[in-house]
């Protein structure tokens, strides 16, 4: 008999977690190893349980699902992340996929389809909701409908922070230079990554250099 697929369920709504858990535990091929109500709790449980698959909500207090996905993948690269959310806008899709999620499905999915997505993820196969798949294909084909200059979405302060990131400054250094709190800088960095659809500050620095936001003397 093969080992069951171990699953960690992450959602800030208990009723959602309990409903998914009840369904999966009724199927012998799955074993739910834990539930988390926040991104931080998800990271802690993933480190302890090393699940095959994490069902990850995106919008949660304190630490969102994108950052939780990034940290879980750093802790346990073998763990596959299946995003399960109500949101299908670009600002949610692309950061989640770049952070390491293998699949992106919406909460209007049928339970049987959810189980299939978990099953496929455990085998290294992606599942994308049709709306999400359409956006990914458009992105790959360069058919984005938004303005071609992504920097127009950044505020003046965010542009300033991006320039300092590109010059190699840490959040602490940036906070000192701009006379802001480190938490405020972290918020700006998170917004920059989301708006530019980038996974981390290293990508942001490289992108800024390539786009001429900063120039070498």
Backbone bond lengths (Angstrom), bond angles and torsions (degrees), N, CA, C in turn:
res aa  C-N    CA-C-N  psi(-1)  N-CA   C-N-CA  omega(-1)  CA-C   N-CA-C  phi
1 X - - - 1.476 - - 1.524 109.35 -
2 X 1.338 117.65 131.46 1.452 120.83 -179.36 1.525 110.47 -74.92
3 X 1.325 115.00 154.07 1.458 120.05 178.43 1.526 110.00 -69.08
4 X 1.333 117.33 144.14 1.471 119.30 178.57 1.521 111.03 -68.36
5 X 1.316 115.55 156.69 1.463 122.00 175.47 1.527 107.87 -78.05
6 X 1.328 116.20 119.85 1.471 119.40 -178.76 1.523 110.10 -84.84
7 X 1.330 115.83 136.31 1.469 121.72 -172.72 1.524 110.22 -131.95
8 X 1.330 115.32 135.68 1.464 122.57 171.08 1.521 107.23 -110.69
9 X 1.328 117.24 128.19 1.467 122.58 -177.67 1.519 109.13 -103.56
10 X 1.335 116.34 123.76 1.472 121.32 -177.45 1.528 109.82 -122.15
11 X 1.316 115.83 115.19 1.467 121.69 178.28 1.517 107.30 -163.75
12 X 1.320 117.27 140.75 1.470 118.58 -177.74 1.528 112.87 -81.55
13 X 1.333 116.97 0.41 1.466 120.34 175.57 1.532 109.73 -106.98
14 X 1.317 115.75 116.73 1.459 120.79 -176.58 1.527 111.92 -59.97
15 X 1.334 117.04 -38.53 1.463 120.01 -177.42 1.532 110.85 -63.16
16 X 1.326 117.05 -34.70 1.468 120.97 177.86 1.523 109.67 -68.33
17 X 1.327 116.42 -46.76 1.468 120.61 179.94 1.521 110.92 -59.57
18 X 1.312 116.10 -46.60 1.468 119.97 -176.90 1.522 111.60 -65.64
19 X 1.332 116.96 -38.26 1.460 120.38 179.50 1.517 111.95 -64.96
20 X 1.328 116.47 -45.12 1.462 120.32 178.65 1.525 110.45 -66.02
21 X 1.317 115.77 -41.66 1.462 119.36 -179.14 1.522 111.25 -60.96
22 X 1.335 116.35 -45.71 1.467 120.65 -179.14 1.523 110.66 -59.37
23 X 1.328 116.08 -41.23 1.463 119.59 -179.40 1.528 111.27 -67.21
24 X 1.329 117.08 -49.39 1.460 120.06 -176.68 1.528 112.09 -65.64
25 X 1.322 116.41 -38.30 1.463 119.17 -177.78 1.526 111.76 -71.20
26 X 1.336 116.86 -15.29 1.472 119.94 175.79 1.523 111.14 -77.84
27 X 1.352 115.45 -11.50 1.464 120.87 179.19 1.523 108.62 -106.35
28 X 1.307 116.83 124.86 1.464 121.10 -173.12 1.527 113.73 -65.35
29 X 1.322 117.51 -18.97 1.474 119.21 -177.12 1.522 113.17 -79.71
30 X 1.342 117.27 -7.70 1.467 120.62 -179.73 1.523 111.16 -117.17
31 X 1.342 115.24 148.82 1.458 121.41 173.08 1.522 107.77 -135.18
32 X 1.330 117.08 113.77 1.463 121.34 179.08 1.532 107.72 -80.01
33 X 1.339 115.98 118.07 1.472 120.13 -175.05 1.520 112.23 -97.33
34 X 1.327 117.15 -6.01 1.458 118.48 178.25 1.510 112.90 173.66
35 X 1.343 114.94 166.78 1.459 123.01 175.31 1.520 108.28 -129.97
36 X 1.327 116.15 143.45 1.455 120.86 177.09 1.523 109.46 -132.57
37 X 1.322 115.78 139.38 1.451 120.59 -179.49 1.515 113.80 -101.21
38 X 1.347 116.37 2.85 1.465 120.56 179.19 1.520 109.54 -152.05
39 X 1.324 115.99 165.00 1.452 120.12 178.71 1.517 112.26 -64.06
40 X 1.334 116.17 -41.65 1.460 120.16 -179.09 1.527 110.91 -63.00
41 X 1.325 116.28 -42.05 1.462 120.61 178.07 1.525 110.47 -65.24
42 X 1.329 117.20 -35.99 1.465 121.51 178.58 1.520 110.79 -62.02
43 X 1.331 116.61 -43.48 1.462 120.84 179.85 1.527 110.41 -63.24
44 X 1.321 115.79 -43.68 1.468 120.23 179.70 1.524 111.67 -62.56
45 X 1.340 116.57 -44.45 1.467 119.91 -179.03 1.523 111.35 -70.43
46 X 1.315 117.22 -36.38 1.464 120.20 179.06 1.527 110.51 -63.31
47 X 1.330 116.43 -39.26 1.463 120.46 178.47 1.524 110.78 -64.80
48 X 1.329 115.67 -34.47 1.463 119.99 -176.93 1.530 111.98 -82.09
49 X 1.336 116.57 -40.59 1.469 120.45 -172.35 1.526 114.23 -98.40
50 X 1.338 117.44 -23.14 1.473 123.57 -176.34 1.538 109.98 45.84
51 X 1.323 117.65 64.49 1.476 120.54 -177.66 1.521 112.22 -71.11
52 X 1.319 115.56 158.81 1.472 120.10 173.97 1.524 110.57 -68.37
53 X 1.332 115.28 -41.14 1.470 121.21 -175.58 1.524 109.87 -137.88
54 X 1.337 115.85 139.94 1.464 121.58 171.17 1.523 108.10 -114.34
55 X 1.320 117.02 125.94 1.464 122.43 171.21 1.523 105.99 -88.81
56 X 1.326 117.30 111.84 1.464 121.74 -167.97 1.529 113.06 -115.21
57 X 1.332 115.26 118.93 1.462 120.30 169.96 1.527 107.45 -74.98
58 X 1.317 118.27 158.82 1.461 120.45 -178.63 1.519 114.12 -101.12
59 X 1.318 117.19 -45.56 1.460 120.29 -174.04 1.523 109.37 -94.45
60 X 1.338 114.40 103.32 1.465 121.11 -179.70 1.519 108.69 -140.27
61 X 1.331 117.43 156.01 1.468 119.59 -179.87 1.522 111.84 -70.67
62 X 1.317 115.97 156.84 1.472 125.28 174.46 1.533 112.44 70.35
63 X 1.322 118.12 -68.45 1.458 121.13 176.79 1.521 108.68 -124.39
64 X 1.329 117.09 122.35 1.458 119.13 -177.59 1.528 111.56 -80.50
65 X 1.322 115.15 175.44 1.454 120.13 -175.27 1.515 114.25 -68.52
66 X 1.331 117.44 -28.02 1.472 120.03 179.03 1.526 109.84 -66.46
67 X 1.328 116.27 -49.85 1.468 119.61 179.68 1.522 110.47 -65.28
68 X 1.336 117.22 -38.70 1.463 120.34 177.87 1.525 110.62 -62.84
69 X 1.332 116.61 -40.74 1.469 120.78 177.19 1.518 110.31 -59.65
70 X 1.324 116.06 -47.15 1.470 120.92 -179.38 1.533 110.74 -58.74
71 X 1.330 116.04 -45.10 1.463 119.24 -177.07 1.526 112.31 -71.82
72 X 1.320 117.19 -38.63 1.462 119.91 177.69 1.530 110.65 -62.27
73 X 1.332 116.76 -43.04 1.470 120.39 179.36 1.529 111.61 -65.70
74 X 1.330 116.92 -31.46 1.466 119.66 175.67 1.515 111.14 -69.45
75 X 1.326 115.90 -40.09 1.465 121.06 -178.51 1.519 111.26 -73.99
76 X 1.340 115.84 -43.33 1.469 121.19 -175.06 1.531 110.36 -136.96
77 X 1.330 117.69 81.83 1.469 120.88 -177.93 1.532 114.01 -55.88
78 X 1.333 117.44 -27.33 1.464 120.08 -178.76 1.531 112.28 -72.65
79 X 1.335 116.73 -21.89 1.463 120.93 -178.91 1.533 109.88 -72.48
80 X 1.323 115.74 130.30 1.464 121.08 178.85 1.530 109.89 -96.46
81 X 1.335 115.57 137.82 1.464 120.76 -178.33 1.525 110.17 -106.03
82 X 1.312 116.18 123.19 1.463 122.24 173.81 1.525 107.52 -108.98
83 X 1.320 116.71 110.58 1.462 120.27 177.80 1.528 108.71 -73.95
84 X 1.327 115.59 129.81 1.464 122.00 177.07 1.523 106.86 -126.88
85 X 1.327 117.07 105.66 1.459 120.75 -170.39 1.522 111.17 -145.86
86 X 1.325 115.75 171.23 1.461 121.18 175.03 1.521 111.44 -97.35
87 X 1.332 116.70 -4.31 1.467 121.09 -171.89 1.525 111.76 -103.83
88 X 1.349 115.94 133.51 1.458 119.02 -179.39 1.528 111.65 -130.37
89 X 1.337 116.71 25.25 1.455 120.63 177.14 1.526 110.21 -83.15
90 X 1.322 115.37 157.94 1.464 120.90 -178.26 1.519 112.59 -55.55
91 X 1.345 116.08 -39.86 1.468 118.49 -175.63 1.522 112.93 -66.55
92 X 1.334 116.97 -12.42 1.464 120.64 174.60 1.528 111.01 -102.02
93 X 1.330 116.71 -42.20 1.465 120.78 -174.66 1.519 112.77 -61.50
94 X 1.339 116.02 -57.00 1.463 119.20 -169.83 1.527 113.83 -69.90
95 X 1.340 119.96 -41.01 1.463 118.11 175.02 1.526 112.84 -61.24
96 X 1.335 117.05 -37.44 1.469 119.96 -179.81 1.521 111.46 -66.01
97 X 1.325 116.40 -44.23 1.468 119.63 179.59 1.523 110.87 -68.02
98 X 1.330 116.95 -39.29 1.461 119.48 179.02 1.525 111.44 -69.02
99 X 1.323 116.95 -27.50 1.464 120.31 178.73 1.526 111.90 -73.26
100 X 1.350 116.57 -15.13 1.452 118.88 175.75 1.513 116.68 126.61
101 X 1.336 117.68 1.64 1.468 119.47 178.59 1.530 110.03 -66.91
102 X 1.323 116.82 137.22 1.464 121.18 179.38 1.521 110.89 -88.65
103 X 1.328 116.56 -27.12 1.469 120.70 -175.98 1.516 110.39 -136.63
104 X 1.329 115.85 155.79 1.456 121.56 179.82 1.521 107.56 -142.86
105 X 1.327 116.14 107.92 1.458 120.52 -178.51 1.528 109.65 -127.46
106 X 1.326 115.64 157.01 1.455 121.17 -176.83 1.527 111.20 -100.68
107 X 1.323 115.36 159.05 1.458 120.30 -173.27 1.524 113.90 -75.22
108 X 1.341 117.04 -0.14 1.465 118.12 173.31 1.529 111.17 -87.85
109 X 1.341 116.23 6.88 1.457 121.70 -179.44 1.530 110.84 -68.82
110 X 1.319 116.63 148.73 1.464 120.29 174.73 1.530 108.81 -74.99
111 X 1.332 115.89 153.48 1.462 120.25 -178.17 1.525 111.84 -59.82
112 X 1.329 116.68 -37.79 1.466 119.75 179.87 1.528 110.47 -64.65
113 X 1.341 116.06 -35.13 1.464 120.32 178.50 1.529 110.54 -71.93
114 X 1.319 115.88 -35.46 1.463 120.15 176.19 1.520 110.46 -62.46
115 X 1.322 116.38 -45.91 1.462 120.68 178.59 1.521 110.91 -60.64
116 X 1.311 116.03 -39.41 1.459 120.08 179.60 1.527 111.01 -66.51
117 X 1.344 116.94 -37.93 1.469 120.72 177.94 1.521 111.00 -64.16
118 X 1.322 116.77 -40.05 1.469 120.99 177.75 1.523 109.85 -65.72
119 X 1.309 115.65 -43.85 1.465 121.73 178.96 1.532 110.83 -59.50
120 X 1.311 115.99 -46.19 1.467 121.36 -179.26 1.524 110.93 -67.11
121 X 1.325 116.77 -40.56 1.465 120.35 179.28 1.521 111.14 -61.35
122 X 1.329 115.80 -41.51 1.472 119.76 179.06 1.526 111.06 -60.75
123 X 1.335 115.66 -27.11 1.459 120.56 178.15 1.521 113.41 -93.67
124 X 1.339 115.60 7.25 1.457 119.73 177.79 1.512 114.83 83.27
125 X 1.337 117.54 16.05 1.464 121.00 -179.53 1.528 110.68 -106.13
126 X 1.323 115.81 139.71 1.461 121.66 -177.33 1.528 111.89 -86.35
127 X 1.323 115.19 150.75 1.460 122.43 171.97 1.517 107.99 -132.38
128 X 1.324 117.35 124.05 1.457 121.53 178.11 1.516 109.77 -122.41
129 X 1.325 116.40 132.60 1.462 120.46 173.01 1.532 107.84 -57.51
130 X 1.341 118.68 143.39 1.475 120.73 -177.93 1.528 114.51 -50.59
131 X 1.336 117.92 -40.09 1.465 120.05 178.37 1.525 110.69 -63.26
132 X 1.325 115.38 -40.61 1.463 121.16 -178.95 1.524 109.82 -69.43
133 X 1.325 116.35 -44.44 1.469 120.50 179.64 1.526 110.50 -59.04
134 X 1.331 117.21 -38.65 1.457 121.31 179.37 1.521 111.13 -62.60
135 X 1.338 116.59 -42.72 1.466 120.71 -179.90 1.528 110.70 -67.38
136 X 1.319 117.10 -39.43 1.473 120.70 179.70 1.527 109.65 -63.71
137 X 1.325 116.49 -43.85 1.469 120.18 179.41 1.527 110.53 -63.39
138 X 1.329 117.49 -43.20 1.464 120.73 177.61 1.516 110.85 -60.52
139 X 1.326 116.16 -40.29 1.467 120.67 179.30 1.525 110.40 -63.38
140 X 1.324 116.12 -44.57 1.460 120.45 -179.24 1.527 111.25 -65.13
141 X 1.322 116.08 -32.11 1.462 120.59 -179.75 1.528 112.76 -87.85
142 X 1.322 115.64 1.58 1.462 119.72 179.02 1.505 113.62 70.11
143 X 1.352 116.29 30.09 1.465 119.28 -175.12 1.517 112.38 -106.16
144 X 1.324 117.06 33.04 1.458 119.68 179.07 1.520 110.25 -65.06
145 X 1.297 114.96 139.02 1.468 119.22 -175.98 1.521 111.94 -89.12
146 X 1.354 117.25 -13.61 1.453 118.67 -179.27 1.527 110.45 -74.61
147 X 1.324 114.83 173.38 1.450 120.14 177.18 1.523 110.81 -55.46
148 X 1.346 118.80 139.97 1.450 121.21 -176.95 1.518 113.90 -69.59
149 X 1.325 117.80 -13.71 1.461 120.47 179.31 1.527 109.47 -101.71
150 X 1.349 118.74 100.12 1.465 120.53 -175.97 1.513 112.89 -65.80
151 X 1.347 117.33 -21.99 1.454 119.72 -177.14 1.523 112.41 -68.20
152 X 1.333 117.76 -17.30 1.462 119.96 178.42 1.527 111.09 -66.19
153 X 1.337 117.00 -17.85 1.454 120.83 178.76 1.527 111.83 -81.64
154 X 1.328 117.27 -16.56 1.457 120.91 -178.10 1.520 110.94 -83.99
155 X 1.337 115.51 141.16 1.456 119.73 173.70 1.529 109.18 -74.30
156 X 1.332 116.52 167.67 1.465 120.09 177.85 1.519 110.86 -58.41
157 X 1.325 116.24 -41.46 1.469 119.78 179.68 1.522 111.33 -64.56
158 X 1.339 116.64 -40.93 1.464 119.97 178.79 1.522 111.32 -64.64
159 X 1.322 117.06 -37.64 1.463 120.17 175.95 1.526 110.63 -63.05
160 X 1.319 115.66 -39.48 1.463 120.68 179.07 1.526 110.25 -63.94
161 X 1.333 115.93 -43.47 1.471 120.61 178.62 1.526 110.39 -64.83
162 X 1.335 116.82 -41.25 1.464 120.74 179.35 1.532 111.03 -60.78
163 X 1.317 116.78 -42.18 1.458 120.58 178.42 1.527 111.42 -60.99
164 X 1.322 116.16 -39.73 1.468 120.23 -179.76 1.530 111.09 -71.56
165 X 1.337 116.64 -35.85 1.470 120.40 174.43 1.521 109.49 -60.51
166 X 1.338 115.64 -45.65 1.462 120.97 -178.48 1.523 111.70 -63.74
167 X 1.334 116.51 -26.20 1.459 120.57 177.58 1.526 112.85 -87.68
168 X 1.348 115.92 7.98 1.456 120.73 172.32 1.509 116.29 88.40
169 X 1.324 118.76 11.08 1.456 120.38 -179.02 1.528 111.38 -79.64
170 X 1.323 116.20 143.65 1.461 121.80 175.36 1.524 109.33 -80.42
171 X 1.347 116.57 169.89 1.463 120.08 177.05 1.524 111.20 -58.75
172 X 1.326 116.14 -39.17 1.467 120.41 179.98 1.523 110.64 -63.35
173 X 1.344 115.99 -44.48 1.461 120.55 179.76 1.530 111.20 -64.51
174 X 1.345 115.13 -41.80 1.464 119.31 -179.91 1.527 110.27 -64.08
175 X 1.334 115.77 -42.55 1.467 120.28 179.37 1.530 110.31 -59.68
176 X 1.324 116.28 -42.27 1.464 119.77 179.16 1.510 112.62 -66.01
177 X 1.306 116.52 -40.35 1.472 120.34 -177.53 1.517 111.67 -70.45
178 X 1.345 116.67 -37.10 1.466 120.09 -177.31 1.530 112.58 -94.32
179 X 1.334 116.34 -1.50 1.467 122.66 -178.69 1.529 110.67 56.14
180 X 1.329 114.45 51.92 1.461 122.10 176.85 1.515 108.51 -129.55
181 X 1.333 117.27 164.42 1.460 120.00 177.55 1.527 109.62 -74.69
182 X 1.336 115.41 155.44 1.466 119.71 179.92 1.525 110.63 -64.68
183 X 1.338 117.39 -34.25 1.459 120.45 178.02 1.533 111.13 -63.70
184 X 1.329 116.33 -37.96 1.466 119.95 177.52 1.520 110.28 -63.68
185 X 1.336 116.41 -41.68 1.464 120.69 178.63 1.525 110.02 -63.50
186 X 1.333 117.07 -42.41 1.463 120.51 177.87 1.522 110.53 -58.33
187 X 1.325 116.56 -39.21 1.464 120.58 178.31 1.518 111.50 -64.82
188 X 1.327 116.51 -42.12 1.466 120.30 177.46 1.528 110.86 -62.83
189 X 1.332 116.60 -43.35 1.467 120.65 -179.41 1.525 110.39 -62.13
190 X 1.336 116.20 -43.27 1.466 120.51 178.62 1.527 111.05 -60.35
191 X 1.330 117.17 -42.52 1.460 121.01 179.25 1.532 111.36 -65.58
192 X 1.329 116.14 -39.94 1.465 120.64 179.03 1.530 110.10 -61.11
193 X 1.330 116.78 -47.76 1.461 120.83 -179.07 1.527 110.79 -62.19
194 X 1.327 116.05 -40.26 1.466 120.12 -179.36 1.529 110.81 -66.55
195 X 1.323 116.88 -46.83 1.463 120.91 -176.44 1.529 112.33 -67.49
196 X 1.332 116.74 -33.03 1.463 120.04 -178.82 1.522 112.40 -94.59
197 X 1.347 116.50 0.77 1.465 121.92 179.96 1.534 111.31 57.82
198 X 1.322 115.94 48.27 1.462 121.56 -179.59 1.520 109.54 -116.65
199 X 1.334 116.08 155.10 1.467 120.44 -173.58 1.526 113.10 -87.58
200 X 1.332 118.58 -33.77 1.459 120.05 -176.03 1.524 110.85 -154.68
201 X 1.329 115.88 175.55 1.464 120.75 -174.45 1.531 111.86 -68.61
202 X 1.341 117.29 -27.18 1.467 119.98 176.89 1.525 110.11 -63.24
203 X 1.328 116.01 -46.26 1.463 120.23 176.52 1.529 110.51 -60.97
204 X 1.341 116.56 -38.32 1.466 120.50 179.87 1.519 110.54 -63.26
205 X 1.342 116.78 -42.32 1.463 120.76 -179.98 1.526 110.78 -63.85
206 X 1.331 115.61 -46.63 1.471 119.90 179.87 1.529 110.14 -61.55
207 X 1.327 115.72 -44.33 1.466 120.96 -179.25 1.533 110.77 -61.09
208 X 1.326 116.10 -42.57 1.460 120.93 -179.12 1.529 110.99 -62.58
209 X 1.334 115.96 -41.62 1.460 119.40 178.24 1.528 110.87 -65.23
210 X 1.324 115.99 -44.13 1.467 119.80 -178.12 1.515 112.36 -64.24
211 X 1.338 115.87 -34.54 1.464 120.61 -177.01 1.516 112.53 -88.46
212 X 1.338 116.96 0.88 1.462 120.22 176.34 1.505 114.61 77.89
213 X 1.338 118.17 18.13 1.452 120.68 176.75 1.525 110.07 -64.77
214 X 1.327 115.53 -35.77 1.463 121.21 173.36 1.527 107.03 -126.76
215 X 1.294 115.37 152.45 1.464 120.22 -178.75 1.524 109.70 -132.99
216 X 1.317 115.15 145.47 1.463 119.13 176.18 1.513 109.22 -74.34
217 X 1.343 113.43 142.68 1.477 118.38 179.22 1.520 109.60 -65.26
